[in-house]
Structure formats: C-alpha cells, structure tokens
Amino acid sequence: MLKKYAYFIAIAYSLGLAFLCLINLGELPKAPYNSGDKLFHFCAYFILSLLWFNVFVSQVKLKKSPAILSASLLAFVFGIIIELLQSALTSTRASDVYDVLANTVGILLAALVLLCYKNKDVKNS
C-alpha cells in the first residue's frame, strides 16, 4: 500500500513541513529545553529522506544507492530553500545554520540506515 501512495505521502509531508517551517509559531509554548527545535529538524529531515527514498525506489525505479543519494540531495536542498524562505518571507523566523546542521545530521543518519539495509528488499505491497 505504501508503494501505491508513496509519491502522494512524500509530497504531502514536504508541503506540511514547509508550512510548519514558514508559519508564525510565536504563540506556541517554548520547548522545555533549548535543543527541542533542533530535535524537530533532525527528526523531520530523517523522515523526509526516508519518504523520498521510497518514492525513488518504488516509483522512479532507481536502484537503491542512487535512490539514497537522490533522496539525500533533495532533502538537503529542500532544507536550504526553507531556511532562505524563512528569512525572505517571514518576519518571525530567521535562517539558522544550526537548523541546517540538524537537518543534515538527520539526512545523513537516514542515508546511513538505508545503506546498512541496502541489500534488503524494499517491501512491494
């Protein structure tokens, strides 16, 4: 089932992530610790990479290693664009190099996990 809807899920997640990164969150309560924002970035981009990897393998029909590279590059460029848009389009958000670093660590961990299992078959249900 995931294979059938992989592209839709990846697009919906990407749009949702972009929305969350560009809206005004000033009225939300602060995280109880300072690294909460970075943990969000790490997890969000880890998941983003996995979702796009699934699209590249199941629908674009890339082999696993090129799919990992493509998903990682897409997620990285997406993260950079979001950071630039935060500075350009919002008055309540700003670009942060540490956000990019957290994004990148999430992307790299996803790539590492996928590389460790690259010889496993992707479930085709």
N, C-alpha and C positions, 0 to 999 in steps of 0.2 A: 504494500500500500504506500509506503514512504516513497518508493521509486516513482509511482504514478504522480504523486503530488510534490515531488522534490523541488521543482522549479518554483511552484507557487509558494511553498513554505519558505524557501530561501528569499524570494522577493518580498514576501510579507514581513519576514523577520528583519530584512535590511531596511525596509521602509519604517517599520516600527522603531528600530534602533536609531535611525536618522531623526525621526520625530522626537524621541526621548532626549536625544543629544542636542536638539535645537530649541526645545520649548523652555519657557521660564520656570525654573524649579525653585524660585526664591521663597515660596510659601511652604514648601515641604520641610519637615523637620530634618535637622542635620544628623548625619550618621554618628553613632556613639564614639567612633574612633576616626581619626583623620584619614586612614587608608581605605575607607569604605568606597569612595569614588574610584580609586584605582582597582579595587577588587571587582567592582562592577565592570570597568573597562576590560580587565583581564578575562572575566567570565564571558562577557558579551562577544568579544572577538574570538575567543576559543570556540564558542558555539557557531558564530558566523562562518568561521573557517570550515568547521565540520559540515555545515549545511551546504556550502558551496562546493566542497569536495564531493558530496553526494550527488549534486547536480552534474558536475563534470564527469563523474564515473558512470552514473546511471542514464543520463540523458544526452550528454555530449559525446559519450563513449570514449573518453580519454583513458589511456592506461593510468594506473594508479599513481606512479611517480609524477608524470606531467599534471595530473589532476591535483595532487598535493601542491605542486608549485603554483599552478593557476589559482587555486583557492587561496593560497597564502598571499600571493601578489594582489589579488582582488581585494582581500580583506585589508591589507596594508594600505593600498591606495584609497580605499573607501574611508579608512580611519583618518588619513591625512586630509582628504577632502572635507570630512566632517569638522575636523579641527579648524581648517581655514574658514569654513562657513560659519562656525561659531563666532569668530572674530568679525567677519564681514557682515553677517545678517542679524546678529543679536546684540543687544546692549547689556544683557545679563550674563552672558557667557564669554569666555576668553579661551584662546588657544593655550594649550599647556603641553610642554614637551614631555612631562611625566605621564600624561594621558597617552601620548603616542608610544611611550616606552611600555606602559602597561598593556596597551593594545598589542604591541609587538611580541611581548612575552606570551600573551595568550595565543597568538597566532603560531609562534614557534613551538609552544607546547602541543598545540593541536597537530602541527606537522610532525612532531616527534612521535606522538601517539599513533598517527596514521602510518608513519614509516615503520614503526615497530610491528604493525599489523598489516603491512602492505602485501604480504604473501597470503593473507587470509582472503577468502572470497567475500565480496560485498553481497549481502542477502538480497536476492532478486524477487521479493514478494510484492 
